[in-house]
């Protein structure tokens, strides 16, 4: 088999055995192809070695090459892709030893998630004005993103059958193709109901399954949803940059501030590990200390 065929086999493994998302598969294959191209570039002095015949020296040179233009987070992701690929090759008996075994992943730069204040959320939700079908759709999108803490890909992938307005729940297909049920708040349910009343105004030939449609009647993409949010951030006069993921961060942070259980938030967000959810506790702790310093009469040192 050629190198390209081995990469194709790995792609099938990710899709059918690991149930990886389309986004994850695309990134993994891109990272592997980037490494393959590096090995074939004689200017790097690796004598055009192929991806099945490398040693630790080739890996170290590649990491040095990546450090020139990539962040630690990006390098860590690319290294994770390669480690997964070489574990697959070893398991399949295509290679006899793993050249990435023992290669340390660079420590990632931990960034606290950004979020909107409650006041900003209220201004954002009030930003879509008027009774036009597009405004009704956009209100439903914004309300649902904040109400249920969805990833933008999860919202874009929602079908009409996934929402149960009577039971106030939606069914979401998350990372790793794992399904979860999430409650939906009253404001979001009302906005969705109003949008569904005018949904038939979007395009002549509509996607029969998708909830959220573009003006031509096709499924709204994640990028289009991001643009819709950007539009209303400007209209609402909300400073700074924001993304659909900022709404997801806001959902988790505001729940935690109100006393919600961290385990419950983990389930709602669809995090596989509690450690992923725990990043929100740093935000609330910082804010608690700020409030304490301002309010307690003996908080300040003399």
Backbone as CSV, one residue per row, in Angstrom:
resi,resn,N_x,N_y,N_z,CA_x,CA_y,CA_z,C_x,C_y,C_z
1,UNK,0.831,-1.201,0.000,0.000,0.000,0.000,0.870,1.257,0.000
2,UNK,0.396,2.279,-0.688,1.117,3.556,-0.712,0.845,4.323,0.578
3,UNK,1.633,5.372,0.801,1.436,6.211,1.985,0.037,6.825,1.956
4,UNK,-0.382,7.251,0.782,-1.719,7.857,0.642,-2.808,6.873,1.055
5,UNK,-2.615,5.588,0.709,-3.615,4.569,1.071,-3.630,4.318,2.580
6,UNK,-2.455,4.358,3.215,-2.403,4.208,4.670,-3.131,5.368,5.357
7,UNK,-2.970,6.565,4.815,-3.656,7.734,5.386,-5.166,7.599,5.195
8,UNK,-5.576,7.073,4.051,-7.003,6.835,3.796,-7.565,5.811,4.781
9,UNK,-6.781,4.763,5.053,-7.204,3.744,6.019,-7.380,4.362,7.405
10,UNK,-6.454,5.243,7.765,-6.548,5.918,9.056,-7.787,6.820,9.106
11,UNK,-8.080,7.468,7.989,-9.268,8.314,7.909,-10.530,7.488,8.130
12,UNK,-10.592,6.301,7.525,-11.751,5.414,7.723,-11.838,4.946,9.177
13,UNK,-10.678,4.687,9.779,-10.633,4.277,11.187,-11.219,5.368,12.084
14,UNK,-10.826,6.610,11.834,-11.339,7.729,12.627,-12.854,7.866,12.477
15,UNK,-13.326,7.666,11.270,-14.752,7.869,10.989,-15.610,6.747,11.541
16,UNK,-15.223,5.495,11.279,-16.109,4.380,11.588,-15.834,3.709,12.932
17,UNK,-14.588,3.754,13.396,-14.284,3.126,14.686,-14.262,4.133,15.833
18,UNK,-13.696,5.299,15.562,-13.602,6.309,16.617,-14.791,7.262,16.640
19,UNK,-15.626,7.210,15.591,-16.782,8.107,15.492,-16.376,9.575,15.635
20,UNK,-15.228,9.918,15.089,-14.745,11.305,15.171,-15.594,12.212,14.291
21,UNK,-15.654,13.482,14.661,-16.431,14.441,13.882,-15.726,14.761,12.571
22,UNK,-16.478,15.308,11.636,-15.915,15.699,10.339,-14.785,16.709,10.546
23,UNK,-14.979,17.634,11.481,-13.976,18.664,11.781,-12.683,18.027,12.304
24,UNK,-12.810,17.077,13.219,-11.637,16.402,13.793,-10.883,15.623,12.722
25,UNK,-11.625,14.884,11.907,-10.993,14.093,10.847,-10.239,14.993,9.877
26,UNK,-10.866,16.099,9.499,-10.232,17.036,8.562,-8.919,17.554,9.137
27,UNK,-8.918,17.908,10.417,-7.700,18.426,11.051,-6.612,17.365,11.138
28,UNK,-6.975,16.141,11.529,-5.993,15.070,11.648,-5.323,14.791,10.307
29,UNK,-6.119,14.654,9.269,-5.565,14.327,7.952,-4.712,15.477,7.428
30,UNK,-5.143,16.698,7.673,-4.362,17.869,7.258,-3.011,17.886,7.963
31,UNK,-3.003,17.577,9.264,-1.754,17.567,10.038,-0.797,16.489,9.537
32,UNK,-1.336,15.322,9.205,-0.497,14.219,8.715,0.078,14.561,7.349
33,UNK,-0.739,15.113,6.482,-0.263,15.502,5.148,0.797,16.601,5.224
34,UNK,0.652,17.489,6.210,1.644,18.551,6.406,2.991,17.948,6.806
35,UNK,2.969,16.952,7.672,4.208,16.284,8.087,4.822,15.530,6.912
36,UNK,3.979,14.881,6.126,4.455,14.142,4.952,5.143,15.088,3.963
37,UNK,4.543,16.267,3.759,5.126,17.259,2.845,6.472,17.761,3.370
38,UNK,6.569,17.926,4.700,7.825,18.360,5.318,8.937,17.329,5.068
39,UNK,8.597,16.056,5.222,9.585,15.000,5.035,10.090,14.935,3.593
40,UNK,9.227,15.272,2.658,9.588,15.195,1.240,10.361,16.422,0.759
41,UNK,10.438,17.434,1.624,11.127,18.662,1.241,12.615,18.506,1.550
42,UNK,13.419,18.329,0.517,14.851,18.077,0.710,15.558,19.247,1.360
43,UNK,14.967,20.453,1.303,15.614,21.626,1.897,15.715,21.500,3.415
44,UNK,14.912,20.590,3.988,14.969,20.394,5.429,16.043,19.381,5.822
45,UNK,16.711,18.798,4.839,17.845,17.934,5.126,17.495,16.586,5.703
46,UNK,16.328,16.063,5.391,15.943,14.753,5.926,15.998,13.690,4.820
47,UNK,16.612,14.053,3.717,16.850,13.101,2.621,15.577,12.453,2.087
48,UNK,14.520,13.240,2.081,13.245,12.799,1.508,12.768,11.475,2.118
49,UNK,12.887,11.332,3.418,12.405,10.121,4.072,10.888,10.114,4.030
50,UNK,10.287,8.924,3.958,8.829,8.885,3.904,8.262,8.706,5.312
51,UNK,6.959,8.868,5.399,6.263,8.924,6.683,6.312,7.597,7.440
52,UNK,6.608,6.510,6.722,6.681,5.188,7.353,8.097,4.832,7.786
53,UNK,9.056,5.710,7.513,10.451,5.390,7.791,11.164,6.615,8.363
54,UNK,10.797,6.961,9.603,11.398,8.127,10.249,11.943,7.731,11.619
55,UNK,12.726,8.636,12.212,13.242,8.413,13.558,12.969,9.654,14.410
56,UNK,13.449,9.616,15.653,13.216,10.735,16.566,13.828,12.027,16.036
57,UNK,14.930,11.931,15.327,15.585,13.120,14.798,14.672,13.855,13.821
58,UNK,14.000,13.109,12.958,13.074,13.723,11.995,11.928,14.418,12.719
59,UNK,11.431,13.789,13.783,10.330,14.376,14.561,10.792,15.677,15.221
60,UNK,11.996,15.651,15.803,12.508,16.848,16.477,12.712,18.001,15.487
61,UNK,13.207,17.667,14.301,13.392,18.715,13.282,12.046,19.295,12.859
62,UNK,11.052,18.433,12.785,9.720,18.911,12.405,9.160,19.841,13.491
63,UNK,9.330,19.458,14.755,8.843,20.297,15.846,9.566,21.648,15.862
64,UNK,10.875,21.621,15.583,11.631,22.877,15.501,11.097,23.748,14.370
65,UNK,10.745,23.106,13.263,10.165,23.816,12.114,8.820,24.448,12.492
66,UNK,7.995,23.714,13.226,6.678,24.218,13.621,6.789,25.395,14.585
67,UNK,7.798,25.363,15.457,7.955,26.420,16.462,8.174,27.797,15.833
68,UNK,8.585,27.821,14.574,8.853,29.106,13.917,7.577,29.906,13.685
69,UNK,6.459,29.213,13.419,5.256,29.936,13.004,3.985,29.493,13.720
70,UNK,4.083,28.598,14.707,2.883,28.067,15.343,2.908,28.285,16.852
71,UNK,1.723,28.421,17.427,1.604,28.532,18.881,1.792,27.154,19.512
72,UNK,1.994,27.128,20.816,2.137,25.853,21.523,0.865,25.014,21.403
73,UNK,-0.278,25.679,21.429,-1.542,24.944,21.301,-1.637,24.264,19.940
74,UNK,-1.253,24.988,18.894,-1.305,24.432,17.541,-0.321,23.275,17.386
75,UNK,0.882,23.432,17.932,1.887,22.367,17.853,1.402,21.134,18.611
76,UNK,0.804,21.357,19.763,0.276,20.243,20.553,-0.777,19.460,19.801
77,UNK,-1.652,20.189,19.087,-2.688,19.513,18.309,-2.101,18.704,17.171
78,UNK,-1.131,19.288,16.459,-0.496,18.583,15.336,0.242,17.335,15.825
79,UNK,0.879,17.455,16.972,1.599,16.312,17.539,0.618,15.219,17.963
80,UNK,-0.524,15.619,18.513,-1.546,14.641,18.906,-2.064,13.884,17.681
81,UNK,-2.236,14.586,16.560,-2.684,13.945,15.322,-1.681,12.885,14.871
82,UNK,-0.390,13.244,14.900,0.658,12.320,14.463,0.770,11.126,15.404
83,UNK,0.660,11.372,16.705,0.734,10.271,17.672,-0.397,9.275,17.445
84,UNK,-1.581,9.783,17.189,-2.724,8.908,16.922,-2.499,8.092,15.642
85,UNK,-1.951,8.742,14.618,-1.689,8.068,13.343,-0.654,6.962,13.513
86,UNK,0.432,7.245,14.238,1.487,6.234,14.399,1.056,5.104,15.330
87,UNK,0.181,5.396,16.298,-0.383,4.301,17.111,-1.217,3.373,16.247
88,UNK,-1.946,3.966,15.306,-2.757,3.186,14.370,-1.853,2.307,13.486
89,UNK,-0.777,2.880,12.942,0.140,2.124,12.090,0.789,0.969,12.857
90,UNK,1.119,1.232,14.128,1.733,0.192,14.961,0.735,-0.929,15.236
91,UNK,-0.491,-0.550,15.537,-1.527,-1.541,15.819,-1.822,-2.419,14.613
92,UNK,-1.747,-1.828,13.422,-2.025,-2.558,12.188,-0.815,-3.353,11.699
93,UNK,0.321,-3.238,12.393,1.517,-3.976,11.998,2.239,-3.394,10.799
94,UNK,1.947,-2.129,10.475,2.571,-1.482,9.311,3.973,-0.996,9.672
95,UNK,4.161,-0.598,10.937,5.491,-0.238,11.430,5.794,-1.107,12.644
96,UNK,7.074,-1.264,12.963,7.461,-2.137,14.083,7.718,-1.365,15.375
97,UNK,7.943,-0.051,15.263,8.144,0.771,16.461,7.574,2.157,16.205
98,UNK,7.187,2.808,17.292,6.557,4.120,17.182,7.602,5.221,17.375
99,UNK,7.904,5.986,16.321,8.943,7.029,16.430,8.534,8.210,17.305
100,UNK,7.237,8.308,17.627,6.786,9.425,18.463,6.640,9.038,19.929
101,UNK,6.921,7.780,20.244,6.818,7.348,21.633,7.853,8.103,22.476
102,UNK,7.389,8.699,23.542,8.293,9.449,24.418,8.487,10.895,24.030
103,UNK,7.934,11.308,22.863,8.031,12.718,22.461,7.037,13.527,23.294
104,UNK,7.543,14.478,24.059,6.690,15.247,24.972,5.858,16.276,24.222
105,UNK,4.608,16.400,24.622,3.735,17.438,24.071,4.035,18.754,24.777
106,UNK,4.232,19.845,24.039,4.522,21.127,24.695,3.375,21.570,25.593
107,UNK,3.721,22.188,26.713,2.690,22.669,27.627,1.874,23.756,26.940
108,UNK,0.571,23.565,26.947,-0.294,24.512,26.252,-0.489,25.777,27.073
109,UNK,-0.809,26.845,26.351,-1.085,28.119,27.006,-2.532,28.116,27.467
110,UNK,-2.732,28.077,28.782,-4.091,28.010,29.312,-4.710,29.402,29.322
111,UNK,-5.803,29.514,28.604,-6.504,30.798,28.552,-7.873,30.636,29.190
112,UNK,-8.220,31.589,30.041,-9.549,31.549,30.635,-10.576,31.932,29.568
113,UNK,-11.708,31.224,29.539,-12.717,31.534,28.521,-13.307,32.922,28.720
114,UNK,-13.559,33.615,27.616,-14.223,34.921,27.681,-15.730,34.718,27.698
115,UNK,-16.437,35.669,28.262,-17.893,35.538,28.347,-18.528,36.923,28.370
116,UNK,-19.829,36.947,28.081,-20.587,38.193,28.123,-21.176,38.378,29.523
117,UNK,-21.320,39.628,29.936,-22.030,39.902,31.187,-23.515,39.652,30.971
118,UNK,-24.254,39.546,32.056,-25.706,39.341,31.946,-26.353,40.525,31.232
119,UNK,-25.880,41.739,31.523,-26.419,42.927,30.844,-26.166,42.856,29.343
120,UNK,-24.973,42.418,28.949,-24.655,42.271,27.526,-25.582,41.246,26.865
121,UNK,-25.872,40.166,27.575,-26.765,39.134,27.042,-28.144,39.715,26.767
122,UNK,-28.660,40.496,27.705,-29.986,41.101,27.521,-29.990,42.036,26.310
123,UNK,-28.939,42.813,26.160,-28.853,43.715,25.001,-28.738,42.928,23.705
124,UNK,-28.004,41.830,23.732,-27.846,41.003,22.536,-29.180,40.386,22.125
125,UNK,-29.910,39.863,23.087,-31.183,39.209,22.781,-32.225,40.199,22.276
126,UNK,-32.082,41.470,22.657,-33.023,42.499,22.197,-32.634,43.090,20.848
127,UNK,-31.442,42.721,20.339,-30.926,43.364,19.126,-31.697,43.028,17.849
128,UNK,-32.164,41.771,17.634,-32.940,41.501,16.402,-34.316,42.163,16.487
129,UNK,-34.528,43.184,15.692,-35.777,43.955,15.749,-36.691,43.588,14.591
130,UNK,-37.967,43.884,14.766,-38.932,43.723,13.683,-39.596,42.359,13.664
131,UNK,-40.554,42.232,12.742,-41.341,41.004,12.636,-41.000,40.180,11.403
132,UNK,-39.952,40.550,10.694,-39.572,39.793,9.504,-39.105,38.401,9.891
133,UNK,-39.210,37.471,8.941,-38.855,36.080,9.211,-37.384,35.936,9.607
134,UNK,-36.492,36.734,8.980,-35.069,36.647,9.302,-34.823,37.066,10.748
135,UNK,-35.516,38.099,11.217,-35.360,38.548,12.609,-35.858,37.478,13.575
136,UNK,-36.968,36.830,13.223,-37.513,35.755,14.066,-36.522,34.593,14.146
137,UNK,-35.925,34.245,13.008,-34.926,33.167,12.986,-33.717,33.525,13.843
138,UNK,-33.233,34.762,13.701,-32.029,35.180,14.405,-32.253,35.240,15.913
139,UNK,-33.466,35.684,16.328,-33.786,35.682,17.759,-33.750,34.263,18.309
140,UNK,-34.312,33.325,17.535,-34.342,31.923,17.972,-32.931,31.349,18.092
141,UNK,-32.069,31.698,17.148,-30.680,31.216,17.176,-29.953,31.731,18.411
142,UNK,-30.039,33.042,18.657,-29.334,33.638,19.793,-29.859,33.098,21.122
143,UNK,-31.179,33.015,21.229,-31.781,32.515,22.473,-31.384,31.067,22.742
144,UNK,-31.373,30.241,21.687,-31.065,28.829,21.877,-29.589,28.611,22.208
145,UNK,-28.705,29.359,21.564,-27.277,29.247,21.879,-27.016,29.542,23.349
146,UNK,-27.651,30.595,23.859,-27.426,30.972,25.254,-28.222,30.098,26.221
147,UNK,-29.420,29.713,25.826,-30.287,28.939,26.715,-29.730,27.552,27.005
148,UNK,-29.091,26.931,25.998,-28.680,25.533,26.135,-27.176,25.307,26.020
149,UNK,-26.411,26.360,25.782,-24.957,26.227,25.755,-24.437,25.357,24.631
150,UNK,-25.100,25.412,23.482,-24.718,24.549,22.358,-23.429,25.016,21.694
151,UNK,-22.678,24.065,21.157,-21.617,24.398,20.203,-22.306,24.853,18.925
152,UNK,-21.653,25.734,18.166,-22.280,26.239,16.945,-22.519,25.106,15.944
153,UNK,-21.631,24.114,15.900,-21.818,22.974,14.995,-23.037,22.156,15.397
154,UNK,-23.293,22.078,16.715,-24.460,21.346,17.199,-25.741,22.065,16.801
155,UNK,-25.736,23.387,16.910,-26.922,24.155,16.537,-27.181,24.064,15.038
156,UNK,-26.106,24.184,14.241,-26.259,24.104,12.781,-26.779,22.735,12.359
157,UNK,-26.449,21.699,13.112,-26.854,20.341,12.755,-28.215,19.934,13.263
158,UNK,-28.913,20.818,13.985,-30.224,20.462,14.537,-31.263,20.247,13.447
159,UNK,-32.045,19.200,13.607,-33.178,18.940,12.736,-34.472,19.253,13.487
160,UNK,-35.555,19.429,12.739,-36.843,19.758,13.352,-37.257,18.692,14.352
161,UNK,-36.985,17.427,14.023,-37.391,16.326,14.902,-36.576,16.288,16.205
162,UNK,-35.491,17.063,16.277,-34.648,17.060,17.471,-35.208,17.912,18.600
163,UNK,-36.181,18.730,18.310,-36.726,19.623,19.339,-38.113,19.163,19.763
164,UNK,-38.326,19.119,21.060,-39.624,18.757,21.628,-40.084,19.929,22.484
165,UNK,-40.912,20.779,21.886,-41.341,22.001,22.562,-42.204,21.675,23.778
166,UNK,-43.020,20.638,23.686,-43.895,20.285,24.812,-43.080,19.829,26.024
167,UNK,-42.040,19.034,25.773,-41.201,18.544,26.868,-40.062,19.509,27.210
168,UNK,-39.922,20.580,26.417,-38.913,21.619,26.641,-37.496,21.038,26.600
169,UNK,-37.250,20.191,25.619,-35.960,19.525,25.477,-35.534,19.509,24.012
170,UNK,-34.203,19.456,23.803,-33.679,19.220,22.464,-32.679,18.070,22.516
171,UNK,-32.605,17.344,21.404,-31.636,16.256,21.275,-30.486,16.756,20.413
172,UNK,-29.276,16.628,20.932,-28.095,17.191,20.271,-27.097,16.085,19.972
173,UNK,-26.504,16.149,18.778,-25.420,15.232,18.414,-24.113,15.976,18.600
174,UNK,-23.365,15.607,19.664,-22.154,16.328,20.018,-20.886,15.689,19.494
175,UNK,-19.769,15.996,20.143,-18.476,15.451,19.731,-18.479,13.937,19.880
176,UNK,-17.769,13.283,18.941,-17.740,11.830,18.967,-19.088,11.220,18.643
177,UNK,-19.968,12.022,18.016,-21.314,11.582,17.631,-22.128,11.081,18.824
178,UNK,-21.872,11.665,19.990,-22.607,11.293,21.198,-23.857,12.153,21.328
179,UNK,-24.982,11.503,21.557,-26.244,12.225,21.718,-26.432,12.621,23.180
180,UNK,-27.028,13.793,23.378,-27.422,14.187,24.727,-28.704,15.009,24.652
181,UNK,-29.483,14.957,25.721,-30.711,15.730,25.825,-30.444,16.947,26.696
182,UNK,-30.894,18.108,26.231,-30.634,19.357,26.948,-31.943,20.112,27.132
183,UNK,-32.193,20.644,28.335,-33.392,21.468,28.524,-33.270,22.808,27.800
184,UNK,-34.411,23.356,27.426,-34.461,24.651,26.741,-35.318,25.598,27.569
185,UNK,-34.838,26.812,27.770,-35.563,27.796,28.572,-36.798,28.347,27.865
186,UNK,-37.669,28.960,28.658,-38.935,29.458,28.133,-38.784,30.511,27.061
187,UNK,-37.844,31.448,27.250,-37.623,32.507,26.257,-37.187,31.911,24.918
188,UNK,-36.290,30.916,24.984,-35.814,30.276,23.752,-36.938,29.484,23.081
189,UNK,-37.742,28.780,23.873,-38.852,28.008,23.304,-39.857,28.924,22.606
190,UNK,-40.125,30.064,23.222,-41.041,31.029,22.619,-40.476,31.557,21.299
191,UNK,-39.172,31.867,21.288,-38.532,32.376,20.069,-38.527,31.313,18.974
192,UNK,-38.283,30.056,19.341,-38.277,28.960,18.351,-39.670,28.763,17.772
193,UNK,-40.689,28.802,18.625,-42.075,28.635,18.154,-42.452,29.730,17.168
194,UNK,-42.070,30.967,17.463,-42.372,32.083,16.572,-41.635,31.930,15.238
195,UNK,-40.390,31.440,15.312,-39.632,31.221,14.078,-40.247,30.102,13.240
196,UNK,-40.632,29.008,13.873,-41.207,27.880,13.129,-42.498,28.287,12.412
197,UNK,-43.212,29.289,12.951,-44.432,29.784,12.305,-44.137,30.456,10.963
198,UNK,-42.901,30.978,10.804,-42.546,31.692,9.569,-41.439,30.967,8.791
199,UNK,-41.060,29.792,9.240,-39.957,29.062,8.609,-40.203,28.804,7.125
200,UNK,-41.477,28.618,6.750,-41.793,28.309,5.348,-41.537,29.484,4.408
201,UNK,-41.158,30.648,4.951,-40.857,31.809,4.116,-39.410,31.803,3.612
202,UNK,-38.620,30.823,4.045,-37.209,30.757,3.653,-37.032,29.864,2.429
203,UNK,-36.898,30.493,1.256,-36.591,29.756,0.035,-37.762,28.975,-0.531
204,UNK,-37.676,28.677,-1.819,-38.736,27.911,-2.486,-38.556,26.411,-2.275
205,UNK,-37.304,25.945,-2.376,-37.023,24.528,-2.145,-36.279,24.390,-0.830
206,UNK,-37.002,23.949,0.198,-36.441,23.942,1.541,-35.838,22.594,1.913
207,UNK,-34.842,22.665,2.789,-34.331,21.471,3.446,-35.428,20.999,4.401
208,UNK,-35.931,19.784,4.204,-37.058,19.296,4.998,-36.694,19.008,6.452
209,UNK,-35.413,18.758,6.704,-35.002,18.340,8.051,-34.522,19.483,8.926
210,UNK,-33.678,20.358,8.390,-32.991,21.369,9.200,-33.964,22.344,9.861
211,UNK,-33.660,22.716,11.106,-34.458,23.749,11.767,-34.127,25.115,11.180
212,UNK,-32.848,25.466,11.201,-32.463,26.820,10.821,-32.006,26.873,9.371
213,UNK,-32.709,27.710,8.591,-32.494,27.787,7.150,-31.918,29.141,6.741
214,UNK,-31.170,29.126,5.636,-30.735,30.393,5.057,-31.820,30.916,4.120
215,UNK,-31.574,32.055,3.500,-32.618,32.694,2.683,-32.983,31.884,1.453
216,UNK,-32.091,30.951,1.039,-32.387,30.083,-0.118,-33.111,28.803,0.282
217,UNK,-33.266,28.582,1.594,-33.971,27.398,2.060,-33.062,26.242,2.447
218,UNK,-31.734,26.444,2.358,-30.789,25.402,2.754,-30.435,25.499,4.230
219,UNK,-29.761,24.473,4.725,-29.351,24.471,6.130,-28.345,25.595,6.387
220,UNK,-28.550,26.331,7.460,-27.639,27.402,7.837,-26.325,26.803,8.328
221,UNK,-25.202,27.333,7.869,-23.895,26.798,8.251,-23.401,27.436,9.551
222,UNK,-22.392,26.804,10.156,-21.803,27.339,11.384,-21.210,28.726,11.131
223,UNK,-20.582,28.904,9.969,-19.989,30.208,9.651,-21.062,31.286,9.524
224,UNK,-22.189,30.959,8.919,-23.286,31.923,8.780,-23.855,32.301,10.141
225,UNK,-23.939,31.328,11.041,-24.436,31.601,12.398,-23.477,32.552,13.114
226,UNK,-22.177,32.349,12.939,-21.183,33.245,13.543,-21.346,34.666,13.015
227,UNK,-21.609,34.782,11.711,-21.800,36.112,11.118,-23.061,36.784,11.658
228,UNK,-24.106,36.004,11.871,-25.346,36.543,12.440,-25.074,37.116,13.828
229,UNK,-24.318,36.369,14.637,-23.979,36.857,15.972,-23.168,38.148,15.899
230,UNK,-22.168,38.177,15.029,-21.337,39.379,14.881,-22.195,40.600,14.531
231,UNK,-23.159,40.385,13.668,-24.065,41.468,13.247,-24.808,42.061,14.449
232,UNK,-25.328,41.201,15.329,-26.121,41.695,16.453,-25.267,42.193,17.618
233,UNK,-24.038,41.746,17.682,-23.129,42.335,18.665,-22.894,43.807,18.328
234,UNK,-22.730,44.082,17.027,-22.559,45.474,16.590,-23.837,46.273,16.840
235,UNK,-24.974,45.687,16.485,-26.250,46.396,16.663,-26.538,46.676,18.128
236,UNK,-26.152,45.726,18.991,-26.406,45.893,20.416,-25.384,46.766,21.114
237,UNK,-24.357,47.203,20.370,-23.332,48.049,20.950,-22.504,47.346,22.010
238,UNK,-22.298,46.041,21.819,-21.549,45.247,22.804,-20.075,45.269,22.417
239,UNK,-19.220,45.779,23.291,-17.801,45.965,22.931,-17.035,44.654,22.862
240,UNK,-15.917,44.685,22.137,-15.055,43.511,22.037,-15.569,42.510,21.030
241,UNK,-14.783,41.471,20.861,-15.154,40.428,19.905,-15.899,39.316,20.625
242,UNK,-16.782,38.678,19.895,-17.520,37.557,20.453,-17.807,36.532,19.376
243,UNK,-18.027,35.306,19.787,-18.320,34.215,18.871,-19.422,33.365,19.487
244,UNK,-19.985,32.421,18.723,-20.959,31.510,19.331,-20.400,30.792,20.555
245,UNK,-19.070,30.540,20.551,-18.474,29.872,21.705,-18.461,30.782,22.932
246,UNK,-18.442,32.104,22.709,-18.522,33.043,23.829,-19.879,32.918,24.510
247,UNK,-20.931,32.688,23.725,-22.258,32.461,24.310,-22.271,31.170,25.114
248,UNK,-21.578,30.152,24.621,-21.478,28.879,25.350,-20.729,29.091,26.671
249,UNK,-19.641,29.856,26.635,-18.918,30.182,27.864,-19.815,30.978,28.824
250,UNK,-20.593,31.901,28.280,-21.477,32.723,29.113,-22.534,31.857,29.790
251,UNK,-23.098,30.920,29.045,-24.085,29.971,29.572,-23.518,29.252,30.804
252,UNK,-22.311,28.691,30.677,-21.701,27.929,31.768,-21.331,28.829,32.949
253,UNK,-20.756,29.991,32.660,-20.322,30.894,33.717,-21.499,31.420,34.522
254,UNK,-22.577,31.798,33.841,-23.742,32.346,34.541,-24.439,31.269,35.372
255,UNK,-24.460,30.037,34.883,-25.028,28.940,35.678,-24.207,28.709,36.944
256,UNK,-22.892,28.708,36.777,-22.009,28.475,37.921,-22.136,29.611,38.937
257,UNK,-22.227,30.839,38.447,-22.406,31.996,39.328,-23.694,31.871,40.141
258,UNK,-24.702,31.270,39.546,-26.008,31.147,40.208,-26.079,29.923,41.123
259,UNK,-24.971,29.179,41.212,-24.928,28.061,42.149,-25.165,26.696,41.544
260,UNK,-25.152,26.590,40.214,-25.359,25.278,39.582,-24.196,24.345,39.877
261,UNK,-24.489,23.062,39.921,-23.486,22.043,40.194,-22.564,21.850,38.993
262,UNK,-21.261,21.736,39.255,-20.284,21.608,38.171,-20.533,20.345,37.342
263,UNK,-20.917,19.263,38.000,-21.205,18.015,37.279,-22.392,18.192,36.330
264,UNK,-23.395,18.925,36.788,-24.556,19.179,35.950,-24.196,20.003,34.729
265,UNK,-23.333,21.008,34.924,-22.876,21.836,33.803,-22.073,20.988,32.819
266,UNK,-21.262,20.072,33.354,-20.498,19.162,32.490,-21.427,18.372,31.573
267,UNK,-22.516,17.848,32.134,-23.477,17.073,31.339,-24.136,17.948,30.281
268,UNK,-24.512,19.160,30.663,-25.184,20.059,29.725,-24.270,20.435,28.567
269,UNK,-22.987,20.672,28.870,-22.040,21.074,27.833,-21.558,19.896,26.987
270,UNK,-21.732,18.679,27.487,-21.272,17.507,26.741,-19.778,17.310,26.844
271,UNK,-19.170,17.749,27.962,-17.743,17.541,28.173,-17.487,16.108,28.622
272,UNK,-16.517,15.449,28.007,-16.171,14.082,28.399,-15.491,14.058,29.757
273,UNK,-14.731,15.118,30.073,-13.967,15.170,31.318,-14.385,16.372,32.150
274,UNK,-14.469,16.163,33.461,-14.826,17.258,34.360,-13.749,18.344,34.355
275,UNK,-12.497,17.957,34.085,-11.404,18.931,34.079,-11.629,20.007,33.018
276,UNK,-12.300,19.644,31.918,-12.607,20.629,30.876,-13.586,21.672,31.398
277,UNK,-14.541,21.227,32.215,-15.552,22.131,32.763,-14.985,22.989,33.884
278,UNK,-13.968,22.479,34.574,-13.440,23.183,35.744,-12.788,24.524,35.421
279,UNK,-12.503,24.775,34.141,-11.901,26.072,33.787,-12.828,27.229,34.162
280,UNK,-14.140,26.963,34.232,-15.081,28.025,34.568,-14.996,28.416,36.038
281,UNK,-14.503,27.502,36.880,-14.394,27.837,38.299,-13.347,28.916,38.526
282,UNK,-12.331,28.995,37.659,-11.303,30.032,37.800,-11.907,31.422,37.613
283,UNK,-12.842,31.522,36.674,-13.488,32.811,36.418,-14.290,33.247,37.626
284,UNK,-15.106,32.327,38.159,-15.979,32.679,39.270,-15.160,32.944,40.536
285,UNK,-14.049,32.227,40.716,-13.184,32.465,41.868,-12.554,33.852,41.788
286,UNK,-12.064,34.215,40.601,-11.479,35.547,40.409,-12.498,36.645,40.714
287,UNK,-13.718,36.426,40.244,-14.757,37.432,40.460,-15.134,37.506,41.944
288,UNK,-15.176,36.350,42.599,-15.494,36.314,44.025,-14.462,37.090,44.833
289,UNK,-13.183,36.924,44.473,-12.121,37.650,45.174,-12.237,39.156,44.935
290,UNK,-12.623,39.513,43.722,-12.785,40.937,43.395,-13.904,41.547,44.225
291,UNK,-15.027,40.826,44.332,-16.163,41.307,45.127,-15.767,41.409,46.596
292,UNK,-15.042,40.391,47.072,-14.597,40.379,48.472,-13.709,41.583,48.779
293,UNK,-12.739,41.819,47.894,-11.810,42.932,48.107,-12.532,44.277,48.149
294,UNK,-13.577,44.409,47.346,-14.310,45.682,47.304,-15.253,45.831,48.491
295,UNK,-15.839,44.704,48.937,-16.931,44.785,49.905,-16.511,44.604,51.360
296,UNK,-15.502,43.781,51.617,-15.176,43.478,53.009,-14.357,44.614,53.630
297,UNK,-14.787,45.092,54.798,-14.105,46.254,55.392,-12.653,45.989,55.804
298,UNK,-12.281,44.720,55.987,-10.934,44.436,56.420,-10.182,43.547,55.401
299,UNK,-10.565,43.659,54.140,-9.932,42.851,53.094,-8.576,43.413,52.695
300,UNK,-8.422,44.725,52.779,-7.191,45.376,52.319,-6.141,45.400,53.436
301,UNK,-4.871,45.204,53.021,-3.792,45.337,53.975,-3.527,46.813,54.265
302,UNK,-3.151,47.099,55.492,-2.844,48.494,55.866,-1.500,48.907,55.316
